[in-house]
């Protein structure tokens, strides 16, 4: 699916153990229309020791932080349990500094379990976990603000979140300058920054109730 959708615009970089690569090649070879994809599985990154976490993390980070790639679409569906986890940890770290680089984090959500005896492959929904990176960034800034009323220079791809982050940054600047009127006093033209923050938080909670609760 990834190759079908993105091969023309993106470089395909599989990360695999030798055993997994062999199995996937056999799968593609059995599908007549997909045989041409087999060579793409030789252009990725081989994990020689699946238990060498430091080496795996280093190889993943080398790809994600490579300045050659302006945008990344990452699939974390397959792999041993620790491989997607290491991938997600690195993605979160990168996203704090560059929230535009990670375009999608794809995951095949199982809706119907496969039934081998009936040769039924199951049913899946491809979902994008990218929104949760924005929540991670928002949470980081809110935690920093709660502790000492300072904010980190972090943004998200969600305009609602960014509006709140800008207000928090404005609040921080005023409180550090002892300019308190703008923080707490409403005027005929504009509500206080504190009231604007409360409004934006309520708005986010209302819009994203299922996710945030």
Backbone as ProteinMPNN parsed JSONL, in Angstrom:
{"seq_chain_A": "XXXXXXXXXXXXXXXXXXXXXXXXXXXXXXXXXXXXXXXXXXXXXXXXXXXXXXXXXXXXXXXXXXXXXXXXXXXXXXXXXXXXXXXXXXXXXXXXXXXXXXXXXXXXXXXXXXXXXXXXXXXXXXXXXXXXXXXXXXXXXXXXXXXXXXXXXXXXXXXXXXXXXXXXXXXXXXXXXXXXXXXXXXXXXXXXXXXXXXXXXXXXXXXXXXXXX", "coords_chain_A": {"N_chain_A": [[0.819, -1.202, 0.0], [1.894, 1.27, 0.851], [3.935, 1.595, -1.026], [2.422, 1.642, -3.383], [1.008, 4.04, -3.013], [2.934, 6.065, -2.528], [5.354, 5.799, -3.905], [6.153, 7.241, -6.184], [6.652, 9.876, -5.415], [8.083, 9.763, -3.071], [10.958, 8.41, -1.398], [11.251, 5.026, -0.753], [11.909, 3.443, 2.264], [12.508, 0.662, 3.698], [12.784, -0.801, 6.942], [14.294, -3.501, 8.367], [14.644, -6.926, 9.556], [16.717, -9.626, 8.449], [15.275, -11.984, 8.153], [12.609, -11.042, 8.11], [12.692, -9.516, 5.777], [13.093, -11.506, 3.828], [10.691, -12.956, 4.014], [8.805, -10.995, 3.261], [9.587, -10.504, 0.66], [8.898, -12.935, -0.544], [6.142, -12.78, -0.294], [5.523, -10.618, -2.015], [6.448, -11.658, -4.416], [4.611, -13.652, -4.919], [2.403, -12.255, -5.58], [1.432, -11.33, -8.568], [1.161, -8.762, -9.721], [2.756, -7.259, -8.103], [5.395, -7.945, -8.204], [7.373, -6.327, -9.241], [8.049, -4.672, -7.181], [9.813, -5.932, -5.517], [12.711, -5.417, -5.678], [12.826, -3.003, -4.27], [12.89, -3.642, -1.621], [15.48, -4.144, -1.053], [16.749, -1.815, -0.632], [16.686, -0.656, 1.824], [17.193, -0.494, 5.379], [19.036, -2.757, 7.181], [18.495, -4.608, 10.115], [20.722, -6.038, 12.073], [21.023, -7.222, 14.585], [18.377, -7.819, 16.48], [18.064, -7.291, 19.144], [19.819, -5.372, 19.881], [19.381, -2.518, 21.013], [20.494, 0.076, 21.045], [21.894, 0.259, 18.623], [19.814, -0.109, 16.797], [18.172, 2.123, 17.364], [19.937, 4.149, 16.666], [20.174, 3.73, 13.898], [17.56, 4.175, 13.04], [17.273, 6.862, 13.806], [19.157, 8.025, 12.173], [17.94, 8.003, 9.687], [15.536, 9.476, 10.135], [16.453, 11.966, 11.011], [17.886, 12.816, 8.861], [18.875, 15.355, 6.775], [18.317, 15.3, 4.135], [15.734, 14.509, 3.724], [12.821, 16.234, 3.578], [10.191, 15.794, 4.274], [8.46, 13.207, 6.012], [6.792, 10.112, 5.873], [5.645, 7.713, 7.948], [5.346, 4.297, 8.688], [4.194, 2.418, 11.295], [3.143, -0.041, 11.723], [4.058, -2.732, 11.384], [6.521, -5.076, 12.697], [8.714, -6.059, 15.438], [7.658, -5.605, 18.832], [9.251, -3.698, 20.19], [10.491, -2.245, 18.176], [8.688, -0.433, 16.718], [8.207, 1.167, 18.995], [10.716, 2.312, 19.601], [10.994, 3.762, 17.264], [8.844, 5.595, 17.528], [9.609, 7.023, 19.805], [11.851, 8.388, 18.856], [10.639, 9.911, 16.862], [9.001, 11.636, 18.384], [10.959, 13.155, 19.687], [12.187, 14.444, 17.51], [10.02, 15.899, 16.568], [9.588, 17.927, 18.428], [11.398, 19.889, 17.712], [11.001, 20.248, 14.99], [8.108, 20.386, 13.756], [6.968, 20.067, 11.304], [8.189, 18.16, 9.785], [7.474, 15.433, 10.147], [5.093, 13.994, 8.405], [3.002, 12.082, 8.272], [1.952, 9.442, 10.475], [1.464, 6.3, 10.04], [-0.793, 3.64, 10.795], [-2.047, 0.375, 10.841], [-5.073, -0.293, 11.882], [-6.66, -2.899, 13.441], [-9.737, -4.198, 12.53], [-11.253, -6.473, 12.034], [-10.33, -9.655, 12.995], [-7.863, -11.758, 11.389], [-8.688, -14.881, 9.789], [-7.262, -17.809, 9.497], [-7.94, -20.457, 8.624], [-10.041, -20.084, 6.918], [-8.869, -18.702, 5.018], [-8.985, -15.955, 5.15], [-8.143, -12.628, 5.225], [-8.655, -10.697, 7.113], [-9.749, -7.431, 8.334], [-8.89, -4.045, 8.032], [-8.27, -0.7, 9.182], [-6.651, 2.098, 8.019], [-5.048, 4.369, 9.957], [-4.029, 7.688, 10.993], [-1.589, 8.709, 13.161], [-0.542, 11.145, 13.639], [-1.729, 13.395, 14.849], [-1.443, 12.978, 17.55], [1.159, 13.618, 18.068], [1.073, 16.378, 17.994], [-0.448, 16.774, 20.283], [1.389, 15.881, 22.171], [3.353, 17.868, 21.982], [1.839, 20.088, 22.777], [1.201, 19.349, 25.397], [3.758, 19.349, 26.541], [4.447, 22.086, 26.515], [2.383, 23.137, 28.107], [2.926, 21.911, 30.566], [5.406, 23.031, 31.221], [4.623, 25.71, 31.407], [2.837, 25.595, 33.549], [4.532, 25.066, 35.658], [6.338, 27.269, 35.927], [5.391, 29.5, 34.593], [6.619, 29.988, 32.169], [7.278, 29.481, 28.661], [8.03, 27.051, 26.121], [9.652, 27.292, 22.923], [7.827, 25.974, 20.962], [5.799, 24.628, 18.433], [2.728, 23.491, 16.818], [0.929, 21.541, 14.334], [-1.661, 22.148, 14.456], [-4.057, 24.561, 14.351], [-5.75, 25.505, 16.381], [-4.398, 24.674, 18.718], [-2.044, 26.126, 18.386], [-2.94, 28.736, 18.623], [-3.603, 28.846, 21.328], [-1.041, 28.343, 22.387], [0.314, 30.649, 21.557], [-1.025, 32.58, 23.068], [-0.299, 31.764, 25.646], [2.416, 32.242, 25.519], [2.373, 35.005, 25.248], [1.196, 35.686, 27.683], [3.224, 34.838, 29.419], [5.283, 36.626, 28.723], [4.186, 39.064, 29.594], [3.848, 38.641, 32.379], [6.443, 38.28, 33.252], [7.402, 40.764, 32.815], [6.119, 42.206, 34.681], [3.75, 43.353, 33.884], [0.735, 43.518, 34.561], [-1.913, 44.276, 34.094], [-2.893, 43.719, 31.496], [-3.126, 41.037, 31.711], [-5.227, 40.375, 33.429], [-7.342, 42.197, 33.27], [-10.292, 43.009, 31.589], [-11.136, 44.839, 28.62], [-13.03, 47.292, 26.7], [-12.428, 46.702, 24.11], [-11.024, 44.31, 24.077], [-10.737, 41.088, 25.598], [-9.172, 40.064, 28.692], [-5.868, 38.523, 28.751], [-5.791, 36.221, 30.318], [-8.513, 35.438, 30.388], [-8.876, 34.961, 27.679], [-7.207, 32.759, 27.356], [-8.528, 30.86, 28.949], [-10.873, 30.644, 27.471], [-9.899, 29.563, 25.039], [-8.895, 27.099, 25.917], [-11.268, 25.846, 26.786], [-12.541, 25.737, 24.324], [-10.843, 24.002, 22.867], [-11.11, 21.663, 24.41], [-13.799, 21.133, 23.987], [-13.882, 20.709, 21.226], [-12.143, 18.569, 20.873], [-12.997, 16.497, 22.491], [-13.225, 13.635, 22.675], [-10.601, 12.757, 22.279], [-8.972, 14.121, 24.178], [-10.078, 13.536, 26.649]], "CA_chain_A": [[0.0, 0.0, 0.0], [2.775, 2.435, 0.921], [4.612, 1.734, -2.319], [1.406, 2.06, -4.352], [0.588, 5.423, -2.795], [3.958, 7.095, -2.357], [6.631, 5.49, -4.543], [6.534, 8.224, -7.207], [7.079, 11.14, -4.809], [8.897, 9.531, -1.88], [11.873, 7.274, -1.38], [10.787, 3.974, 0.147], [13.027, 2.983, 3.099], [12.117, -0.369, 4.668], [13.708, -1.15, 8.033], [13.93, -4.904, 8.443], [15.597, -7.998, 9.839], [16.901, -10.43, 7.245], [14.155, -12.924, 8.081], [11.413, -10.31, 7.684], [12.885, -9.145, 4.373], [12.895, -12.708, 3.022], [9.261, -13.26, 4.004], [8.084, -9.986, 2.481], [9.908, -10.729, -0.756], [8.081, -14.066, -0.995], [4.765, -12.289, -0.427], [5.431, -9.805, -3.227], [6.667, -12.514, -5.579], [3.384, -14.417, -5.158], [1.429, -11.322, -6.151], [1.972, -11.041, -9.896], [1.183, -7.328, -10.011], [3.644, -6.577, -7.165], [6.752, -8.468, -8.313], [8.303, -5.229, -9.558], [8.408, -3.977, -5.945], [10.78, -6.723, -4.76], [14.009, -4.739, -5.521], [12.753, -1.898, -3.301], [13.167, -4.172, -0.285], [16.935, -4.233, -0.875], [17.279, -0.451, -0.522], [16.409, -0.125, 3.149], [18.18, -0.616, 6.461], [18.942, -4.077, 7.812], [18.786, -4.722, 11.543], [21.482, -7.279, 12.205], [20.729, -7.798, 15.899], [17.116, -7.205, 16.892], [18.129, -6.968, 20.57], [20.774, -4.274, 20.083], [18.517, -1.341, 20.951], [21.268, 1.278, 20.721], [22.181, 0.25, 17.194], [18.545, 0.089, 16.096], [17.77, 3.521, 17.547], [20.873, 4.958, 15.884], [19.839, 3.598, 12.472], [16.285, 4.873, 12.84], [17.518, 8.295, 13.937], [19.936, 8.456, 11.004], [16.983, 8.254, 8.613], [14.574, 10.516, 10.494], [17.127, 13.263, 11.12], [18.633, 13.1, 7.636], [18.408, 16.609, 6.178], [17.918, 15.005, 2.755], [14.294, 14.305, 3.682], [12.068, 17.345, 4.146], [8.943, 15.246, 4.804], [8.505, 11.771, 6.267], [5.584, 9.347, 6.165], [6.197, 6.564, 8.663], [4.404, 3.237, 9.017], [4.644, 1.705, 12.503], [2.257, -1.189, 11.885], [4.755, -4.014, 11.455], [7.78, -5.114, 13.439], [8.68, -6.47, 16.835], [7.023, -4.566, 19.639], [10.158, -2.616, 20.58], [10.93, -1.444, 17.03], [7.831, 0.756, 16.607], [8.371, 2.02, 20.168], [11.935, 3.098, 19.4], [10.686, 4.7, 16.191], [7.966, 6.647, 18.046], [10.408, 7.862, 20.714], [12.675, 9.274, 18.026], [9.732, 10.842, 16.188], [8.598, 12.649, 19.364], [12.117, 14.029, 19.893], [12.345, 15.272, 16.305], [8.857, 16.765, 16.395], [9.715, 19.102, 19.286], [12.193, 20.903, 17.009], [10.519, 20.451, 13.627], [6.813, 19.704, 13.722], [6.517, 19.928, 9.918], [8.914, 17.091, 9.081], [6.699, 14.196, 10.195], [3.835, 14.293, 7.716], [2.004, 11.112, 8.705], [2.385, 8.224, 11.166], [0.395, 5.39, 9.648], [-0.934, 2.409, 11.555], [-3.188, -0.435, 10.403], [-5.917, -0.633, 13.034], [-7.383, -4.13, 13.132], [-11.177, -4.156, 12.77], [-11.686, -7.872, 12.054], [-9.152, -10.51, 13.078], [-7.739, -12.714, 10.286], [-9.06, -16.268, 10.055], [-6.39, -18.543, 8.587], [-8.547, -21.638, 8.023], [-10.923, -19.65, 5.831], [-8.042, -17.906, 4.105], [-9.516, -14.593, 5.191], [-7.02, -11.807, 5.686], [-9.04, -9.711, 8.103], [-10.143, -6.107, 7.86], [-8.094, -3.033, 8.722], [-8.45, 0.721, 8.864], [-5.381, 2.82, 8.115], [-5.245, 5.622, 10.685], [-2.867, 8.56, 11.102], [-1.351, 9.057, 14.565], [0.178, 12.424, 13.67], [-2.374, 14.345, 15.777], [-0.959, 12.744, 18.91], [2.416, 14.367, 18.205], [0.684, 17.741, 18.355], [-0.842, 16.724, 21.689], [2.622, 15.768, 22.962], [3.958, 19.201, 22.017], [0.979, 20.941, 23.601], [1.371, 18.927, 26.78], [5.083, 19.781, 26.993], [4.393, 23.528, 26.781], [1.486, 23.363, 29.248], [3.626, 21.484, 31.779], [6.411, 24.062, 31.494], [3.911, 26.918, 31.822], [2.259, 25.354, 34.872], [5.59, 25.065, 36.669], [6.997, 28.565, 36.187], [4.819, 30.523, 33.706], [7.425, 30.18, 30.963], [6.87, 28.602, 27.563], [9.065, 26.634, 25.18], [9.383, 27.717, 21.543], [7.346, 24.781, 20.275], [4.52, 24.822, 17.748], [2.079, 22.277, 16.33], [0.257, 21.718, 13.046], [-3.066, 22.391, 14.769], [-4.22, 26.002, 14.544], [-6.334, 25.728, 17.707], [-3.333, 24.548, 19.7], [-1.089, 27.229, 18.213], [-3.551, 29.956, 19.161], [-3.412, 28.767, 22.778], [0.392, 28.48, 22.669], [0.662, 32.066, 21.391], [-1.56, 33.294, 24.228], [0.542, 31.42, 26.795], [3.681, 32.963, 25.332], [2.06, 36.403, 25.53], [0.993, 35.737, 29.131], [4.55, 34.715, 30.032], [6.019, 37.879, 28.501], [3.603, 40.104, 30.444], [4.073, 38.391, 33.802], [7.863, 38.485, 33.515], [7.631, 42.207, 32.762], [5.243, 42.801, 35.701], [2.671, 44.08, 33.212], [-0.342, 42.636, 34.986], [-3.243, 44.721, 33.673], [-3.315, 42.982, 30.296], [-3.368, 39.641, 32.068], [-6.445, 40.113, 34.21], [-8.39, 43.202, 33.081], [-10.972, 43.096, 30.293], [-11.416, 46.19, 28.127], [-14.129, 47.304, 25.732], [-11.951, 46.174, 22.83], [-10.415, 42.976, 24.138], [-10.736, 40.396, 26.885], [-7.846, 39.866, 29.265], [-5.17, 37.345, 28.241], [-6.22, 35.081, 31.124], [-9.827, 35.005, 29.914], [-8.69, 34.4, 26.338], [-6.632, 31.425, 27.544], [-9.612, 29.992, 29.431], [-11.774, 30.424, 26.33], [-9.262, 28.658, 24.078], [-8.841, 25.758, 26.524], [-12.632, 25.31, 26.702], [-12.806, 25.47, 22.912], [-10.093, 22.792, 22.507], [-11.74, 20.531, 25.093], [-15.087, 20.872, 23.32], [-13.636, 20.212, 19.871], [-11.384, 17.315, 20.904], [-13.412, 15.834, 23.735], [-12.944, 12.201, 22.666], [-9.157, 12.53, 22.355], [-8.352, 14.679, 25.371], [-10.616, 12.917, 27.841]], "C_chain_A": [[0.859, 1.26, 0.0], [3.469, 2.68, -0.41], [3.636, 2.216, -3.371], [1.111, 3.549, -4.241], [1.711, 6.441, -2.953], [5.254, 6.886, -3.143], [7.092, 6.551, -5.539], [7.107, 9.498, -6.598], [8.055, 10.946, -3.657], [9.86, 8.368, -2.105], [11.378, 6.271, -0.342], [11.983, 3.414, 0.921], [12.513, 1.935, 4.088], [13.204, -0.578, 5.723], [13.344, -2.573, 8.449], [15.042, -5.762, 9.042], [15.685, -8.834, 8.563], [15.739, -11.402, 7.061], [12.893, -12.243, 7.575], [11.507, -9.921, 6.21], [12.602, -10.337, 3.457], [11.414, -13.045, 2.895], [8.494, -12.278, 3.129], [8.377, -10.111, 0.991], [9.067, -11.866, -1.324], [6.63, -13.646, -1.195], [4.594, -11.515, -1.73], [5.587, -10.654, -4.488], [5.434, -13.338, -5.918], [2.293, -13.548, -5.774], [1.982, -10.833, -7.49], [2.143, -9.542, -10.151], [2.165, -6.572, -9.119], [5.098, -7.045, -7.283], [7.781, -7.36, -8.538], [8.759, -4.486, -8.312], [9.519, -4.686, -5.173], [12.127, -6.009, -4.608], [14.001, -3.595, -4.511], [13.094, -2.364, -1.889], [14.654, -4.357, -0.03], [17.562, -2.867, -0.605], [17.095, 0.154, 0.865], [17.554, -0.313, 4.119], [17.979, -1.958, 7.149], [19.319, -3.99, 9.285], [19.455, -6.071, 11.762], [21.19, -7.983, 13.529], [19.498, -7.103, 16.457], [17.093, -6.818, 18.362], [19.151, -5.877, 20.895], [20.015, -2.958, 19.933], [19.272, -0.081, 20.544], [21.537, 1.38, 19.226], [20.918, 0.512, 16.381], [18.119, 1.554, 16.169], [18.647, 4.453, 16.717], [20.526, 4.917, 14.4], [18.525, 4.3, 12.148], [16.499, 6.388, 12.841], [18.278, 8.847, 12.736], [19.017, 8.779, 9.83], [16.106, 9.461, 8.938], [15.218, 11.903, 10.533], [17.944, 13.633, 9.886], [18.049, 14.347, 6.96], [17.988, 16.434, 4.719], [16.401, 14.92, 2.632], [13.577, 15.46, 4.372], [10.773, 16.866, 4.812], [9.098, 13.737, 4.977], [7.098, 11.231, 6.506], [6.064, 8.021, 6.733], [5.087, 5.571, 8.984], [4.954, 2.462, 10.206], [3.804, 0.456, 12.764], [3.031, -2.474, 12.177], [6.015, -3.919, 12.312], [7.599, -5.658, 14.837], [8.171, -5.298, 17.68], [7.966, -3.407, 19.936], [10.587, -1.751, 19.404], [10.018, -0.239, 16.79], [7.968, 1.708, 17.791], [9.602, 2.906, 20.035], [11.719, 4.149, 18.312], [9.866, 5.876, 16.725], [8.71, 7.581, 18.998], [11.229, 8.856, 19.912], [11.816, 10.321, 17.315], [9.324, 11.973, 17.128], [9.725, 13.651, 19.587], [12.292, 14.977, 18.72], [11.233, 16.302, 16.208], [8.889, 17.993, 17.295], [10.424, 20.244, 18.55], [11.664, 21.218, 15.618], [9.208, 19.703, 13.446], [6.256, 19.55, 12.311], [7.118, 18.71, 9.227], [8.118, 15.789, 9.041], [5.318, 14.476, 9.609], [2.706, 13.37, 8.159], [2.695, 10.013, 9.513], [1.256, 7.221, 10.956], [0.408, 4.11, 10.474], [-2.183, 1.676, 11.074], [-3.959, -0.917, 11.631], [-6.792, -1.832, 12.664], [-8.854, -4.004, 13.512], [-11.759, -5.562, 12.881], [-10.444, -8.748, 12.039], [-9.088, -11.465, 11.886], [-8.133, -14.135, 10.714], [-8.322, -17.146, 9.045], [-7.105, -19.69, 7.885], [-9.496, -21.289, 6.876], [-10.18, -18.79, 4.806], [-8.545, -16.468, 4.017], [-8.498, -13.687, 5.877], [-7.397, -10.742, 6.707], [-9.405, -8.375, 7.483], [-9.436, -5.057, 8.7], [-8.505, -1.628, 8.292], [-7.103, 1.405, 9.047], [-5.641, 4.167, 8.783], [-3.926, 6.385, 10.778], [-2.733, 9.02, 12.554], [-0.674, 10.422, 14.728], [-0.415, 13.395, 14.692], [-1.85, 14.188, 17.2], [0.412, 13.389, 19.149], [2.127, 15.812, 18.596], [0.261, 17.808, 19.817], [0.371, 16.635, 22.604], [3.298, 17.127, 23.084], [3.164, 20.144, 22.909], [1.167, 20.616, 25.078], [2.704, 19.403, 27.353], [5.06, 21.265, 27.37], [3.521, 23.817, 28.001], [2.162, 22.982, 30.567], [4.662, 22.52, 32.192], [5.748, 25.333, 32.028], [3.358, 26.767, 33.236], [3.309, 25.463, 35.974], [6.113, 26.468, 36.97], [6.525, 29.697, 35.263], [5.725, 30.88, 32.538], [6.97, 29.186, 29.904], [8.069, 28.246, 26.697], [8.656, 27.077, 23.779], [9.015, 26.49, 20.709], [5.984, 25.082, 19.659], [3.957, 23.468, 17.318], [1.537, 22.548, 14.93], [-1.237, 21.97, 13.222], [-3.244, 23.871, 15.116], [-4.845, 26.342, 15.9], [-5.249, 25.697, 18.787], [-2.369, 25.73, 19.613], [-1.637, 28.548, 18.75], [-3.387, 29.999, 20.672], [-1.944, 28.963, 23.141], [0.844, 29.936, 22.538], [0.165, 32.898, 22.575], [-0.728, 33.018, 25.481], [1.882, 32.154, 26.72], [3.5, 34.449, 25.662], [1.883, 36.618, 27.034], [2.342, 35.732, 29.847], [5.343, 36.012, 29.917], [5.507, 38.982, 29.42], [3.924, 39.881, 31.917], [5.542, 38.592, 34.168], [8.224, 39.967, 33.513], [6.804, 42.955, 33.804], [4.163, 43.684, 35.09], [1.388, 43.293, 33.407], [-1.721, 43.026, 34.462], [-3.757, 43.915, 32.487], [-3.666, 41.537, 30.607], [-4.753, 39.418, 32.646], [-7.604, 41.08, 33.949], [-8.967, 43.149, 31.67], [-11.135, 44.566, 29.915], [-12.585, 46.114, 27.152], [-13.722, 46.649, 24.412], [-11.495, 44.711, 22.911], [-10.516, 42.391, 25.54], [-9.309, 40.251, 27.395], [-7.216, 38.589, 28.696], [-5.6, 36.096, 29.004], [-7.566, 34.542, 30.644], [-9.757, 34.416, 28.506], [-8.133, 32.977, 26.42], [-7.7, 30.441, 27.99], [-10.569, 29.647, 28.294], [-11.184, 29.41, 25.361], [-9.16, 27.239, 24.619], [-10.22, 25.094, 26.446], [-12.963, 24.917, 25.262], [-12.115, 24.191, 22.455], [-10.729, 21.56, 23.134], [-13.056, 20.148, 24.422], [-14.865, 20.23, 21.966], [-13.01, 18.828, 19.889], [-11.746, 16.469, 22.115], [-13.021, 14.354, 23.773], [-11.467, 11.903, 22.844], [-8.605, 12.937, 23.71], [-8.88, 14.058, 26.66], [-10.233, 11.442, 27.914]], "O_chain_A": [[0.596, 2.202, -0.749], [3.581, 3.817, -0.868], [3.964, 3.096, -4.167], [0.979, 4.239, -5.251], [1.486, 7.546, -3.447], [6.163, 7.712, -3.056], [8.294, 6.744, -5.72], [7.966, 10.136, -7.207], [8.782, 11.874, -3.304], [9.599, 7.468, -2.903], [11.12, 6.63, 0.807], [12.956, 2.962, 0.319], [12.121, 2.283, 5.202], [14.396, -0.535, 5.419], [12.206, -2.827, 8.844], [16.214, -5.384, 9.038], [14.813, -8.746, 7.699], [15.274, -11.615, 5.942], [12.187, -12.782, 6.722], [10.517, -9.988, 5.482], [11.944, -10.188, 2.427], [10.935, -13.378, 1.81], [7.633, -12.68, 2.346], [7.508, -9.852, 0.159], [8.578, -11.778, -2.45], [5.967, -14.088, -2.133], [3.63, -11.733, -2.464], [4.938, -10.398, -5.502], [5.227, -13.689, -7.079], [1.371, -14.056, -6.414], [2.899, -10.012, -7.525], [3.143, -9.11, -10.725], [2.398, -5.382, -9.332], [5.95, -6.578, -6.527], [8.919, -7.453, -8.077], [9.743, -3.748, -8.359], [10.107, -4.098, -4.266], [12.66, -5.987, -3.499], [15.044, -3.251, -3.956], [13.536, -1.57, -1.059], [15.054, -4.691, 1.085], [18.768, -2.77, -0.375], [17.325, 1.348, 1.057], [18.725, -0.294, 3.74], [16.891, -2.26, 7.639], [20.324, -3.381, 9.653], [18.817, -7.118, 11.648], [21.12, -9.211, 13.577], [19.56, -5.941, 16.859], [16.197, -6.091, 18.792], [19.323, -5.508, 22.057], [20.006, -2.358, 18.859], [18.753, 0.739, 19.786], [21.423, 2.455, 18.636], [20.942, 1.257, 15.401], [17.75, 2.151, 15.158], [18.161, 5.424, 16.136], [20.576, 5.941, 13.719], [18.397, 4.942, 11.105], [15.973, 7.101, 11.987], [18.07, 9.991, 12.331], [19.278, 9.71, 9.068], [15.952, 10.363, 8.113], [14.601, 12.892, 10.136], [18.621, 14.661, 9.878], [16.867, 14.378, 6.619], [17.372, 17.327, 4.138], [15.84, 15.218, 1.577], [13.7, 15.649, 5.582], [10.314, 17.457, 5.79], [9.778, 13.076, 4.192], [6.313, 11.822, 7.248], [6.804, 7.29, 6.075], [4.027, 5.946, 9.486], [6.052, 1.91, 10.136], [3.759, -0.046, 13.887], [2.697, -3.211, 13.105], [6.504, -2.829, 12.611], [6.486, -5.714, 15.361], [8.256, -4.141, 17.268], [7.54, -2.252, 19.937], [11.013, -0.615, 19.614], [10.517, 0.88, 16.668], [7.861, 2.922, 17.621], [9.547, 4.102, 20.319], [12.197, 5.278, 18.421], [10.161, 7.028, 16.408], [8.471, 8.788, 19.001], [11.292, 10.036, 20.256], [12.219, 11.476, 17.183], [9.3, 13.136, 16.726], [9.483, 14.855, 19.668], [12.518, 16.173, 18.909], [11.47, 17.444, 15.813], [8.277, 19.007, 16.962], [10.094, 21.415, 18.74], [11.853, 22.326, 15.116], [9.191, 18.541, 13.039], [5.187, 18.966, 12.132], [6.612, 18.274, 8.193], [8.089, 15.113, 8.012], [4.481, 15.117, 10.245], [1.586, 13.822, 8.396], [3.86, 9.69, 9.277], [0.22, 7.29, 11.617], [1.463, 3.57, 10.806], [-3.245, 2.279, 10.919], [-3.532, -1.84, 12.324], [-7.561, -1.785, 11.704], [-9.184, -3.736, 14.668], [-12.636, -5.821, 13.705], [-9.592, -8.599, 11.163], [-10.123, -11.935, 11.414], [-7.929, -14.527, 11.863], [-8.709, -17.219, 7.879], [-6.913, -19.892, 6.686], [-9.723, -22.099, 5.977], [-10.767, -18.238, 3.875], [-8.532, -15.852, 2.951], [-8.054, -13.97, 6.989], [-6.543, -9.961, 7.125], [-9.374, -8.21, 6.263], [-9.384, -5.16, 9.925], [-9.014, -1.412, 7.193], [-6.486, 1.301, 10.107], [-6.364, 5.005, 8.245], [-2.848, 5.804, 10.657], [-3.642, 9.64, 13.107], [-0.282, 10.798, 15.832], [0.325, 14.141, 15.333], [-1.819, 15.151, 17.966], [0.781, 13.671, 20.289], [2.832, 16.399, 19.417], [0.567, 18.776, 20.514], [0.391, 17.234, 23.68], [3.763, 17.498, 24.162], [3.733, 20.901, 23.696], [1.278, 21.518, 25.908], [2.775, 19.811, 28.512], [5.586, 21.655, 28.412], [3.878, 24.648, 28.836], [1.983, 23.666, 31.575], [4.782, 22.849, 33.372], [6.237, 25.954, 32.971], [3.407, 27.707, 34.029], [3.011, 25.9, 37.086], [6.311, 26.821, 38.133], [7.184, 30.732, 35.163], [5.605, 31.968, 31.975], [6.35, 28.17, 30.22], [9.004, 29.034, 26.556], [7.47, 27.22, 23.482], [9.789, 26.035, 19.866], [5.129, 25.709, 20.284], [4.621, 22.438, 17.436], [1.673, 23.654, 14.407], [-1.987, 22.0, 12.246], [-2.644, 24.366, 16.07], [-4.502, 27.361, 16.499], [-5.187, 26.571, 19.651], [-1.933, 26.267, 20.631], [-0.887, 29.376, 19.269], [-3.073, 31.045, 21.24], [-1.633, 29.672, 24.098], [1.669, 30.401, 23.325], [0.852, 33.813, 23.028], [-0.48, 33.92, 26.281], [2.407, 32.622, 27.73], [4.368, 35.068, 26.278], [2.362, 37.607, 27.588], [2.573, 36.52, 30.764], [5.988, 36.447, 30.871], [6.298, 39.751, 29.965], [4.24, 40.833, 32.631], [5.849, 39.028, 35.277], [9.211, 40.381, 34.121], [6.784, 44.186, 33.818], [3.717, 44.649, 35.71], [0.991, 42.505, 32.549], [-2.612, 42.178, 34.395], [-4.909, 43.482, 32.471], [-4.407, 40.891, 29.866], [-5.383, 38.393, 32.386], [-8.732, 40.812, 34.364], [-8.236, 43.233, 30.684], [-11.257, 45.429, 30.784], [-13.068, 45.032, 26.819], [-14.561, 46.11, 23.689], [-11.574, 43.973, 21.929], [-10.396, 43.104, 26.537], [-8.355, 40.307, 26.62], [-7.917, 37.694, 28.224], [-5.756, 35.029, 28.41], [-7.74, 33.331, 30.509], [-10.492, 33.484, 28.18], [-8.532, 32.099, 25.655], [-7.776, 29.324, 27.48], [-11.018, 28.507, 28.169], [-11.881, 28.501, 24.909], [-9.319, 26.277, 23.867], [-10.33, 23.923, 26.083], [-13.591, 23.886, 25.021], [-12.711, 23.383, 21.743], [-10.874, 20.53, 22.476], [-13.379, 18.966, 24.307], [-15.584, 19.302, 21.594], [-13.304, 18.0, 19.026], [-10.888, 15.803, 22.694], [-12.538, 13.871, 24.797], [-11.105, 10.915, 23.482], [-7.852, 12.183, 24.326], [-8.177, 14.061, 27.67], [-10.606, 10.754, 28.864]]}, "name": "protein", "num_of_chains": 1, "seq": "XXXXXXXXXXXXXXXXXXXXXXXXXXXXXXXXXXXXXXXXXXXXXXXXXXXXXXXXXXXXXXXXXXXXXXXXXXXXXXXXXXXXXXXXXXXXXXXXXXXXXXXXXXXXXXXXXXXXXXXXXXXXXXXXXXXXXXXXXXXXXXXXXXXXXXXXXXXXXXXXXXXXXXXXXXXXXXXXXXXXXXXXXXXXXXXXXXXXXXXXXXXXXXXXXXXXX"}
